[in-house]
């Protein structure tokens, strides 16, 4: 569908307004004169006046011949040549002479005068003049102009006003939540551009609305999950404390067991609250990173040192194969937290007497690292959702592995905030495999 600019549409309307009255004028002139030659009014008016003067002189000088048939024939010839009609009445208003009565209806104006001789009224004369062509032309021009304005008004409503009204109605429907409203089409380029921009805005709003709905659903899920995760250790902690208060644990061994369980549950609560705080600070508060040039090998070593006690309890060996010179620019505290979460996840899912291998080297302009364990690895469902907040791949949501479901999410978020990426998979020889990279930053 071809479109028009408003400027072009306006020029066409202006040309149409000038053209239609001109067509009406030529049509009226042709119907009046049977020719398309434009009239010259001044010579015609002078000729008409000369004929009228001659006829009036003929009637006044021939008052004694009014009833003579030959004189009347001569008058009729003069009237026919001048395209006029006349009537002569006596002093008593009796008709003496009357030219063609059928043609008088086509004549509009009259010229009346009385003939007086020696103070005596001889008669009255009425001369019928032709219709003024100027009047007919003006009427035709006005009719053409009125028709042109009517047509222009209809077309303006069709091409300009109606699409704008429909667009306004569509905007109100979209504001009411009806996203599938079809935008009106138009043959005006500017309105099409507004329509396209409006559609882009609507798509953006729809995507933002959907994203907001997803975030709202995720927020509700996080709140429900956090409430569940906090309730379980709190319920156990309260039960054991009530048991101590009521004296159920009477022997020193039982009291020590109750206290150990309370310490374990309080540590679990502290861990959950800490991870929730870190997740909120990174994901929502968008804390500015304290970036410095750091050695990624040192970060890995510190994380391994912090995970050595639980690894020794399960007799798990952690092997470090990090290369020298793996420098990056980032927040050392957050990066250490990310690697610690990955190692903690590996320690928790690696069976006793298992093995964890950590590798790190430089490839091109990236520092790539890998953490592999000898645990059961990830299932196909877990690989799709392993980085979702509070997802642990455990249908019963128990705490047998001690995870909070936020460790991998926090690690991936921290790596991404440093311009890198973190992916999860399974090693060909078995066990989970976490691979990531961060842009390298070689020190001067």
Phi, psi and omega in degrees: 000121180288145181243159180238146171283152178300324179297315178295318179299319179294318178295321177296320178297318180296316178297321180294320179296325178283326187285315186298311177301323179296320177296318178297320180296313180296322179297314179296320179294322179292318179295332182276321188243354183059027177211152177265003178289130182292139184285151171249097192296326185294311176299322179294319179296321179293321179294318179298319180294323180292317177297319181295321179294318180295319181292318178298321178294320179297319181290317182293318182282342181251034182298332180278354181247013185304327184265001179282128183295321180296319180294320179297323177295321178296319178296320181297321177297317179297317179296319180295322179293323180274357182058044179236165174230155183213157175222135179244126180244148177283178179297333178266018178065029173269141184285121178261318182216141178214120178283195186306109182286336182289330184276346183295333179294337179275353180260145188256302187262164181228156175238116184246139173205160180249147178254117182237135178225126182054039178076007182247133180286117179271326181173179179237148183235134176238121178249125182266120183266151178291161179296146179286125179293333179298322180295314180297319180294318179296321178295318180294320179296317180296319179296317178296320179295319179296317179296320180297315179297323179296314180295318179297320178298318179296316181291324177296320177294324182289316187267334185247301189289315184297315175300323178292321177296318179293324178294322176295318177296320178295323179297320178293321178293322178294320177298332178277358176104007180267095185280343184269020180288133179273130180287140180291147178263156181210157178264006176265127186300315183297321179291324176297320178294318176297320179297315179297317177297323178294320179295319177298318179296318181296318178297319177297317178296320179295316177296319178296321179295317179295319178296321178296320178295319178297317179296322178294318177296320178294321179298316179296321179296317180298317180298315180296318181294318179297318178299319178293316183292328178283327184293322185298306178291328178296319179297316179293318180298316180295322180296316180290323177294320176297322178296319177294319182293323183275357176079021179295320177273103184261326182277152178302323180295319180290322178297317179297322179295317179297316180296320179296319178295319179298318178296320179296316180292322178294322176294323178295319176296317180297320179295316180297315180296320180296317180291323176296319179296316179296317179299315180294319182295321183280315190279325188247320182279344179049056180299135179295133182282139176268081189278131173217162176284118184230159178268116183294332177297321178294322178297317179297318181296317179297319179295321178295321179296322181289335181262003181297316181302308179295331178292320179294325180298328180261006180057041178261131178263133179249119183257128182253116177241040181280134180278160177281156176080021178273073182268140176223169176247117182185186179272112187297321182295314181292320179295321176296323178295320180295313181292324178297320178297319180294317179291323178297318177298320179293319181296318183293328184260358177270130180291164179304146181064023177273192185216142176235129181245128178243127179235149179204131176203176182255129175233113183060240181252028182229146172261111182256140180225158182215138177233119182235137177238177181249029178278195183286348181080189182258142171281171181297322178292319180295325179297331180279336187233013189295333181262007177286144179298133174067016175265129182235359179070023181237113184299321182281351181056037178278174184246034183295330178265352177079008182277158178256348182085006181244348186300308181293325178297316179296317180298313180297321180296318180295316180298317179294324178296340177264013177084011181249200181209154180225128180234156180240148178195192179239141179283151182298330180267007180105156180093163180282150180225119178247122183238134179215169177210152179221140179304133180282155179218095183285128179290152177293000000 
